[in-house]
Amino acid sequence: MPFNFLLDETTKEVLPADLLVEKFDAENIDRNNPITCSCGTGVTACALAFGLFLLGKDDTVIYDG
């Protein structure tokens, strides 16, 4: 999931929680299970983990493989 999915296309601000939920749900990401965010350098992974944190998920881990 690209991190820009979490941003408003016009303002580039992080989407409100209700729209973040829609985005994660559309990608079939079950927020009730453990989640590991991964990308080549960790930047995108951190953005996705931040989006999940905004939804109350504070146990997401980052793998910068």
PDB file of N, CA, C and O in Angstrom:
ATOM      1  N   MET A   1       0.849  -1.169   0.000  1.00  0.00           N
ATOM      2  CA  MET A   1       0.000   0.000   0.000  1.00  0.00           C
ATOM      3  C   MET A   1       0.897   1.235   0.000  1.00  0.00           C
ATOM      4  O   MET A   1       1.617   1.451   0.974  1.00  0.00           O
ATOM      5  N   PRO A   2       0.882   2.033  -1.025  1.00  0.00           N
ATOM      6  CA  PRO A   2       1.693   3.257  -1.059  1.00  0.00           C
ATOM      7  C   PRO A   2       1.243   4.254   0.011  1.00  0.00           C
ATOM      8  O   PRO A   2       0.051   4.380   0.289  1.00  0.00           O
ATOM      9  N   PHE A   3       2.204   4.959   0.607  1.00  0.00           N
ATOM     10  CA  PHE A   3       1.852   5.874   1.694  1.00  0.00           C
ATOM     11  C   PHE A   3       0.957   7.011   1.227  1.00  0.00           C
ATOM     12  O   PHE A   3       0.201   7.560   2.028  1.00  0.00           O
ATOM     13  N   ASN A   4       1.023   7.381  -0.057  1.00  0.00           N
ATOM     14  CA  ASN A   4       0.186   8.495  -0.513  1.00  0.00           C
ATOM     15  C   ASN A   4      -1.300   8.143  -0.529  1.00  0.00           C
ATOM     16  O   ASN A   4      -2.133   9.029  -0.723  1.00  0.00           O
ATOM     17  N   PHE A   5      -1.650   6.877  -0.331  1.00  0.00           N
ATOM     18  CA  PHE A   5      -3.057   6.502  -0.174  1.00  0.00           C
ATOM     19  C   PHE A   5      -3.644   7.143   1.078  1.00  0.00           C
ATOM     20  O   PHE A   5      -4.862   7.275   1.196  1.00  0.00           O
ATOM     21  N   LEU A   6      -2.778   7.543   2.017  1.00  0.00           N
ATOM     22  CA  LEU A   6      -3.231   8.108   3.284  1.00  0.00           C
ATOM     23  C   LEU A   6      -3.360   9.626   3.238  1.00  0.00           C
ATOM     24  O   LEU A   6      -3.711  10.256   4.235  1.00  0.00           O
ATOM     25  N   LEU A   7      -3.074  10.210   2.075  1.00  0.00           N
ATOM     26  CA  LEU A   7      -3.058  11.661   1.956  1.00  0.00           C
ATOM     27  C   LEU A   7      -4.190  12.183   1.076  1.00  0.00           C
ATOM     28  O   LEU A   7      -4.604  11.535   0.114  1.00  0.00           O
ATOM     29  N   ASP A   8      -4.674  13.357   1.426  1.00  0.00           N
ATOM     30  CA  ASP A   8      -5.628  14.064   0.576  1.00  0.00           C
ATOM     31  C   ASP A   8      -4.893  14.464  -0.702  1.00  0.00           C
ATOM     32  O   ASP A   8      -3.800  15.026  -0.633  1.00  0.00           O
ATOM     33  N   GLU A   9      -5.470  14.185  -1.853  1.00  0.00           N
ATOM     34  CA  GLU A   9      -4.792  14.436  -3.124  1.00  0.00           C
ATOM     35  C   GLU A   9      -4.510  15.914  -3.356  1.00  0.00           C
ATOM     36  O   GLU A   9      -3.517  16.255  -3.998  1.00  0.00           O
ATOM     37  N   THR A  10      -5.358  16.794  -2.849  1.00  0.00           N
ATOM     38  CA  THR A  10      -5.196  18.223  -3.081  1.00  0.00           C
ATOM     39  C   THR A  10      -4.278  18.879  -2.060  1.00  0.00           C
ATOM     40  O   THR A  10      -3.335  19.580  -2.426  1.00  0.00           O
ATOM     41  N   THR A  11      -4.550  18.651  -0.790  1.00  0.00           N
ATOM     42  CA  THR A  11      -3.804  19.341   0.274  1.00  0.00           C
ATOM     43  C   THR A  11      -2.556  18.589   0.719  1.00  0.00           C
ATOM     44  O   THR A  11      -1.668  19.175   1.338  1.00  0.00           O
ATOM     45  N   LYS A  12      -2.484  17.306   0.410  1.00  0.00           N
ATOM     46  CA  LYS A  12      -1.385  16.422   0.845  1.00  0.00           C
ATOM     47  C   LYS A  12      -1.370  16.236   2.362  1.00  0.00           C
ATOM     48  O   LYS A  12      -0.359  15.809   2.920  1.00  0.00           O
ATOM     49  N   GLU A  13      -2.477  16.550   3.031  1.00  0.00           N
ATOM     50  CA  GLU A  13      -2.604  16.308   4.463  1.00  0.00           C
ATOM     51  C   GLU A  13      -3.112  14.893   4.688  1.00  0.00           C
ATOM     52  O   GLU A  13      -3.752  14.306   3.815  1.00  0.00           O
ATOM     53  N   VAL A  14      -2.821  14.350   5.872  1.00  0.00           N
ATOM     54  CA  VAL A  14      -3.306  13.023   6.223  1.00  0.00           C
ATOM     55  C   VAL A  14      -4.831  13.053   6.264  1.00  0.00           C
ATOM     56  O   VAL A  14      -5.434  13.988   6.791  1.00  0.00           O
ATOM     57  N   LEU A  15      -5.434  12.026   5.704  1.00  0.00           N
ATOM     58  CA  LEU A  15      -6.890  11.931   5.666  1.00  0.00           C
ATOM     59  C   LEU A  15      -7.479  11.806   7.063  1.00  0.00           C
ATOM     60  O   LEU A  15      -6.801  11.345   7.981  1.00  0.00           O
ATOM     61  N   PRO A  16      -8.737  12.214   7.235  1.00  0.00           N
ATOM     62  CA  PRO A  16      -9.400  12.003   8.526  1.00  0.00           C
ATOM     63  C   PRO A  16      -9.591  10.505   8.795  1.00  0.00           C
ATOM     64  O   PRO A  16      -9.566   9.684   7.878  1.00  0.00           O
ATOM     65  N   ALA A  17      -9.781  10.181  10.059  1.00  0.00           N
ATOM     66  CA  ALA A  17      -9.844   8.783  10.497  1.00  0.00           C
ATOM     67  C   ALA A  17     -10.846   7.950   9.704  1.00  0.00           C
ATOM     68  O   ALA A  17     -10.536   6.817   9.334  1.00  0.00           O
ATOM     69  N   ASP A  18     -12.030   8.477   9.434  1.00  0.00           N
ATOM     70  CA  ASP A  18     -13.037   7.682   8.724  1.00  0.00           C
ATOM     71  C   ASP A  18     -12.557   7.281   7.331  1.00  0.00           C
ATOM     72  O   ASP A  18     -12.845   6.178   6.866  1.00  0.00           O
ATOM     73  N   LEU A  19     -11.831   8.170   6.670  1.00  0.00           N
ATOM     74  CA  LEU A  19     -11.312   7.836   5.345  1.00  0.00           C
ATOM     75  C   LEU A  19     -10.094   6.914   5.431  1.00  0.00           C
ATOM     76  O   LEU A  19      -9.875   6.086   4.547  1.00  0.00           O
ATOM     77  N   LEU A  20      -9.302   7.060   6.498  1.00  0.00           N
ATOM     78  CA  LEU A  20      -8.184   6.122   6.693  1.00  0.00           C
ATOM     79  C   LEU A  20      -8.709   4.705   6.866  1.00  0.00           C
ATOM     80  O   LEU A  20      -8.159   3.757   6.306  1.00  0.00           O
ATOM     81  N   VAL A  21      -9.772   4.567   7.642  1.00  0.00           N
ATOM     82  CA  VAL A  21     -10.389   3.250   7.831  1.00  0.00           C
ATOM     83  C   VAL A  21     -10.804   2.677   6.482  1.00  0.00           C
ATOM     84  O   VAL A  21     -10.552   1.506   6.198  1.00  0.00           O
ATOM     85  N   GLU A  22     -11.433   3.492   5.656  1.00  0.00           N
ATOM     86  CA  GLU A  22     -11.858   3.028   4.329  1.00  0.00           C
ATOM     87  C   GLU A  22     -10.661   2.560   3.496  1.00  0.00           C
ATOM     88  O   GLU A  22     -10.733   1.531   2.826  1.00  0.00           O
ATOM     89  N   LYS A  23      -9.578   3.308   3.540  1.00  0.00           N
ATOM     90  CA  LYS A  23      -8.392   2.950   2.755  1.00  0.00           C
ATOM     91  C   LYS A  23      -7.787   1.617   3.210  1.00  0.00           C
ATOM     92  O   LYS A  23      -7.469   0.760   2.386  1.00  0.00           O
ATOM     93  N   PHE A  24      -7.632   1.450   4.533  1.00  0.00           N
ATOM     94  CA  PHE A  24      -7.075   0.195   5.030  1.00  0.00           C
ATOM     95  C   PHE A  24      -8.039  -0.968   4.766  1.00  0.00           C
ATOM     96  O   PHE A  24      -7.607  -2.065   4.413  1.00  0.00           O
ATOM     97  N   ASP A  25      -9.317  -0.730   4.935  1.00  0.00           N
ATOM     98  CA  ASP A  25     -10.306  -1.783   4.658  1.00  0.00           C
ATOM     99  C   ASP A  25     -10.292  -2.181   3.185  1.00  0.00           C
ATOM    100  O   ASP A  25     -10.424  -3.360   2.858  1.00  0.00           O
ATOM    101  N   ALA A  26     -10.134  -1.207   2.303  1.00  0.00           N
ATOM    102  CA  ALA A  26     -10.104  -1.498   0.861  1.00  0.00           C
ATOM    103  C   ALA A  26      -8.918  -2.383   0.487  1.00  0.00           C
ATOM    104  O   ALA A  26      -8.961  -3.097  -0.516  1.00  0.00           O
ATOM    105  N   GLU A  27      -7.864  -2.333   1.295  1.00  0.00           N
ATOM    106  CA  GLU A  27      -6.680  -3.168   1.054  1.00  0.00           C
ATOM    107  C   GLU A  27      -6.743  -4.469   1.849  1.00  0.00           C
ATOM    108  O   GLU A  27      -5.770  -5.221   1.896  1.00  0.00           O
ATOM    109  N   ASN A  28      -7.904  -4.733   2.481  1.00  0.00           N
ATOM    110  CA  ASN A  28      -8.112  -5.950   3.284  1.00  0.00           C
ATOM    111  C   ASN A  28      -7.106  -6.076   4.425  1.00  0.00           C
ATOM    112  O   ASN A  28      -6.641  -7.174   4.731  1.00  0.00           O
ATOM    113  N   ILE A  29      -6.776  -4.960   5.047  1.00  0.00           N
ATOM    114  CA  ILE A  29      -5.875  -4.967   6.191  1.00  0.00           C
ATOM    115  C   ILE A  29      -6.711  -5.067   7.459  1.00  0.00           C
ATOM    116  O   ILE A  29      -7.476  -4.161   7.790  1.00  0.00           O
ATOM    117  N   ASP A  30      -6.551  -6.173   8.157  1.00  0.00           N
ATOM    118  CA  ASP A  30      -7.316  -6.433   9.379  1.00  0.00           C
ATOM    119  C   ASP A  30      -6.576  -5.820  10.557  1.00  0.00           C
ATOM    120  O   ASP A  30      -5.557  -6.350  11.002  1.00  0.00           O
ATOM    121  N   ARG A  31      -7.083  -4.714  11.057  1.00  0.00           N
ATOM    122  CA  ARG A  31      -6.433  -4.005  12.150  1.00  0.00           C
ATOM    123  C   ARG A  31      -6.546  -4.729  13.487  1.00  0.00           C
ATOM    124  O   ARG A  31      -5.970  -4.280  14.478  1.00  0.00           O
ATOM    125  N   ASN A  32      -7.273  -5.836  13.531  1.00  0.00           N
ATOM    126  CA  ASN A  32      -7.385  -6.627  14.754  1.00  0.00           C
ATOM    127  C   ASN A  32      -6.232  -7.617  14.900  1.00  0.00           C
ATOM    128  O   ASN A  32      -6.045  -8.203  15.966  1.00  0.00           O
ATOM    129  N   ASN A  33      -5.464  -7.801  13.835  1.00  0.00           N
ATOM    130  CA  ASN A  33      -4.330  -8.727  13.850  1.00  0.00           C
ATOM    131  C   ASN A  33      -3.023  -7.939  13.921  1.00  0.00           C
ATOM    132  O   ASN A  33      -3.003  -6.741  13.636  1.00  0.00           O
ATOM    133  N   PRO A  34      -1.938  -8.604  14.299  1.00  0.00           N
ATOM    134  CA  PRO A  34      -0.635  -7.928  14.261  1.00  0.00           C
ATOM    135  C   PRO A  34      -0.311  -7.487  12.833  1.00  0.00           C
ATOM    136  O   PRO A  34      -0.614  -8.195  11.872  1.00  0.00           O
ATOM    137  N   ILE A  35       0.303  -6.323  12.705  1.00  0.00           N
ATOM    138  CA  ILE A  35       0.658  -5.792  11.388  1.00  0.00           C
ATOM    139  C   ILE A  35       2.129  -5.413  11.394  1.00  0.00           C
ATOM    140  O   ILE A  35       2.614  -4.754  12.314  1.00  0.00           O
ATOM    141  N   THR A  36       2.832  -5.841  10.350  1.00  0.00           N
ATOM    142  CA  THR A  36       4.204  -5.417  10.119  1.00  0.00           C
ATOM    143  C   THR A  36       4.209  -4.608   8.834  1.00  0.00           C
ATOM    144  O   THR A  36       3.809  -5.102   7.779  1.00  0.00           O
ATOM    145  N   CYS A  37       4.660  -3.367   8.923  1.00  0.00           N
ATOM    146  CA  CYS A  37       4.790  -2.516   7.741  1.00  0.00           C
ATOM    147  C   CYS A  37       6.213  -2.638   7.231  1.00  0.00           C
ATOM    148  O   CYS A  37       7.165  -2.626   8.011  1.00  0.00           O
ATOM    149  N   SER A  38       6.353  -2.755   5.920  1.00  0.00           N
ATOM    150  CA  SER A  38       7.662  -2.986   5.337  1.00  0.00           C
ATOM    151  C   SER A  38       7.824  -2.211   4.041  1.00  0.00           C
ATOM    152  O   SER A  38       6.863  -1.982   3.307  1.00  0.00           O
ATOM    153  N   CYS A  39       9.059  -1.814   3.775  1.00  0.00           N
ATOM    154  CA  CYS A  39       9.438  -1.245   2.481  1.00  0.00           C
ATOM    155  C   CYS A  39      10.958  -1.293   2.400  1.00  0.00           C
ATOM    156  O   CYS A  39      11.604  -1.783   3.326  1.00  0.00           O
ATOM    157  N   GLY A  40      11.521  -0.813   1.351  1.00  0.00           N
ATOM    158  CA  GLY A  40      12.962  -0.913   1.163  1.00  0.00           C
ATOM    159  C   GLY A  40      13.794  -0.098   2.138  1.00  0.00           C
ATOM    160  O   GLY A  40      14.877  -0.532   2.532  1.00  0.00           O
ATOM    161  N   THR A  41      13.312   1.077   2.538  1.00  0.00           N
ATOM    162  CA  THR A  41      14.106   1.952   3.407  1.00  0.00           C
ATOM    163  C   THR A  41      13.442   2.251   4.740  1.00  0.00           C
ATOM    164  O   THR A  41      14.090   2.783   5.641  1.00  0.00           O
ATOM    165  N   GLY A  42      12.176   1.924   4.883  1.00  0.00           N
ATOM    166  CA  GLY A  42      11.460   2.186   6.125  1.00  0.00           C
ATOM    167  C   GLY A  42      10.590   3.434   6.083  1.00  0.00           C
ATOM    168  O   GLY A  42       9.749   3.619   6.963  1.00  0.00           O
ATOM    169  N   VAL A  43      10.768   4.290   5.091  1.00  0.00           N
ATOM    170  CA  VAL A  43      10.025   5.549   5.032  1.00  0.00           C
ATOM    171  C   VAL A  43       8.536   5.303   4.821  1.00  0.00           C
ATOM    172  O   VAL A  43       7.710   5.803   5.585  1.00  0.00           O
ATOM    173  N   THR A  44       8.190   4.540   3.793  1.00  0.00           N
ATOM    174  CA  THR A  44       6.784   4.235   3.546  1.00  0.00           C
ATOM    175  C   THR A  44       6.200   3.438   4.698  1.00  0.00           C
ATOM    176  O   THR A  44       5.064   3.670   5.112  1.00  0.00           O
ATOM    177  N   ALA A  45       6.975   2.506   5.211  1.00  0.00           N
ATOM    178  CA  ALA A  45       6.505   1.688   6.330  1.00  0.00           C
ATOM    179  C   ALA A  45       6.141   2.562   7.528  1.00  0.00           C
ATOM    180  O   ALA A  45       5.126   2.329   8.184  1.00  0.00           O
ATOM    181  N   CYS A  46       6.958   3.556   7.808  1.00  0.00           N
ATOM    182  CA  CYS A  46       6.673   4.456   8.942  1.00  0.00           C
ATOM    183  C   CYS A  46       5.407   5.266   8.694  1.00  0.00           C
ATOM    184  O   CYS A  46       4.627   5.484   9.621  1.00  0.00           O
ATOM    185  N   ALA A  47       5.192   5.712   7.474  1.00  0.00           N
ATOM    186  CA  ALA A  47       3.984   6.474   7.154  1.00  0.00           C
ATOM    187  C   ALA A  47       2.741   5.616   7.362  1.00  0.00           C
ATOM    188  O   ALA A  47       1.744   6.088   7.909  1.00  0.00           O
ATOM    189  N   LEU A  48       2.795   4.359   6.930  1.00  0.00           N
ATOM    190  CA  LEU A  48       1.653   3.465   7.114  1.00  0.00           C
ATOM    191  C   LEU A  48       1.425   3.158   8.588  1.00  0.00           C
ATOM    192  O   LEU A  48       0.284   3.110   9.046  1.00  0.00           O
ATOM    193  N   ALA A  49       2.509   2.951   9.329  1.00  0.00           N
ATOM    194  CA  ALA A  49       2.388   2.699  10.765  1.00  0.00           C
ATOM    195  C   ALA A  49       1.786   3.918  11.463  1.00  0.00           C
ATOM    196  O   ALA A  49       0.992   3.772  12.393  1.00  0.00           O
ATOM    197  N   PHE A  50       2.157   5.109  11.022  1.00  0.00           N
ATOM    198  CA  PHE A  50       1.592   6.326  11.586  1.00  0.00           C
ATOM    199  C   PHE A  50       0.090   6.402  11.321  1.00  0.00           C
ATOM    200  O   PHE A  50      -0.686   6.758  12.208  1.00  0.00           O
ATOM    201  N   GLY A  51      -0.313   6.065  10.099  1.00  0.00           N
ATOM    202  CA  GLY A  51      -1.746   6.043   9.775  1.00  0.00           C
ATOM    203  C   GLY A  51      -2.497   5.074  10.668  1.00  0.00           C
ATOM    204  O   GLY A  51      -3.592   5.382  11.137  1.00  0.00           O
ATOM    205  N   LEU A  52      -1.924   3.915  10.905  1.00  0.00           N
ATOM    206  CA  LEU A  52      -2.550   2.935  11.795  1.00  0.00           C
ATOM    207  C   LEU A  52      -2.577   3.446  13.234  1.00  0.00           C
ATOM    208  O   LEU A  52      -3.551   3.228  13.955  1.00  0.00           O
ATOM    209  N   PHE A  53      -1.508   4.125  13.651  1.00  0.00           N
ATOM    210  CA  PHE A  53      -1.459   4.706  14.995  1.00  0.00           C
ATOM    211  C   PHE A  53      -2.578   5.723  15.184  1.00  0.00           C
ATOM    212  O   PHE A  53      -3.195   5.785  16.247  1.00  0.00           O
ATOM    213  N   LEU A  54      -2.837   6.515  14.155  1.00  0.00           N
ATOM    214  CA  LEU A  54      -3.918   7.501  14.232  1.00  0.00           C
ATOM    215  C   LEU A  54      -5.280   6.839  14.427  1.00  0.00           C
ATOM    216  O   LEU A  54      -6.222   7.461  14.917  1.00  0.00           O
ATOM    217  N   LEU A  55      -5.367   5.572  14.039  1.00  0.00           N
ATOM    218  CA  LEU A  55      -6.619   4.816  14.212  1.00  0.00           C
ATOM    219  C   LEU A  55      -6.621   4.033  15.523  1.00  0.00           C
ATOM    220  O   LEU A  55      -7.528   3.239  15.772  1.00  0.00           O
ATOM    221  N   GLY A  56      -5.609   4.255  16.360  1.00  0.00           N
ATOM    222  CA  GLY A  56      -5.573   3.604  17.661  1.00  0.00           C
ATOM    223  C   GLY A  56      -4.756   2.321  17.723  1.00  0.00           C
ATOM    224  O   GLY A  56      -4.700   1.674  18.769  1.00  0.00           O
ATOM    225  N   LYS A  57      -4.127   1.947  16.622  1.00  0.00           N
ATOM    226  CA  LYS A  57      -3.314   0.720  16.612  1.00  0.00           C
ATOM    227  C   LYS A  57      -1.883   1.106  16.956  1.00  0.00           C
ATOM    228  O   LYS A  57      -1.149   1.630  16.119  1.00  0.00           O
ATOM    229  N   ASP A  58      -1.496   0.839  18.204  1.00  0.00           N
ATOM    230  CA  ASP A  58      -0.176   1.255  18.660  1.00  0.00           C
ATOM    231  C   ASP A  58       0.828   0.111  18.787  1.00  0.00           C
ATOM    232  O   ASP A  58       1.872   0.257  19.423  1.00  0.00           O
ATOM    233  N   ASP A  59       0.502  -1.036  18.172  1.00  0.00           N
ATOM    234  CA  ASP A  59       1.412  -2.186  18.256  1.00  0.00           C
ATOM    235  C   ASP A  59       1.944  -2.612  16.886  1.00  0.00           C
ATOM    236  O   ASP A  59       2.412  -3.739  16.725  1.00  0.00           O
ATOM    237  N   THR A  60       1.873  -1.727  15.917  1.00  0.00           N
ATOM    238  CA  THR A  60       2.389  -2.024  14.581  1.00  0.00           C
ATOM    239  C   THR A  60       3.914  -1.978  14.617  1.00  0.00           C
ATOM    240  O   THR A  60       4.496  -1.122  15.283  1.00  0.00           O
ATOM    241  N   VAL A  61       4.553  -2.891  13.908  1.00  0.00           N
ATOM    242  CA  VAL A  61       6.011  -2.910  13.853  1.00  0.00           C
ATOM    243  C   VAL A  61       6.486  -2.564  12.455  1.00  0.00           C
ATOM    244  O   VAL A  61       5.751  -2.704  11.477  1.00  0.00           O
ATOM    245  N   ILE A  62       7.741  -2.104  12.378  1.00  0.00           N
ATOM    246  CA  ILE A  62       8.349  -1.699  11.113  1.00  0.00           C
ATOM    247  C   ILE A  62       9.462  -2.677  10.784  1.00  0.00           C
ATOM    248  O   ILE A  62      10.278  -3.016  11.642  1.00  0.00           O
ATOM    249  N   TYR A  63       9.491  -3.130   9.532  1.00  0.00           N
ATOM    250  CA  TYR A  63      10.613  -3.917   9.027  1.00  0.00           C
ATOM    251  C   TYR A  63      11.133  -3.170   7.816  1.00  0.00           C
ATOM    252  O   TYR A  63      10.403  -3.009   6.838  1.00  0.00           O
ATOM    253  N   ASP A  64      12.375  -2.709   7.854  1.00  0.00           N
ATOM    254  CA  ASP A  64      12.898  -1.874   6.768  1.00  0.00           C
ATOM    255  C   ASP A  64      13.757  -2.662   5.787  1.00  0.00           C
ATOM    256  O   ASP A  64      14.686  -2.121   5.188  1.00  0.00           O
ATOM    257  N   GLY A  65      13.434  -3.962   5.628  1.00  0.00           N
ATOM    258  CA  GLY A  65      14.163  -4.900   4.786  1.00  0.00           C
ATOM    259  C   GLY A  65      14.661  -4.353   3.519  1.00  0.00           C
ATOM    260  O   GLY A  65      15.289  -5.071   2.740  1.00  0.00           O
TER     261      GLY A  65
END
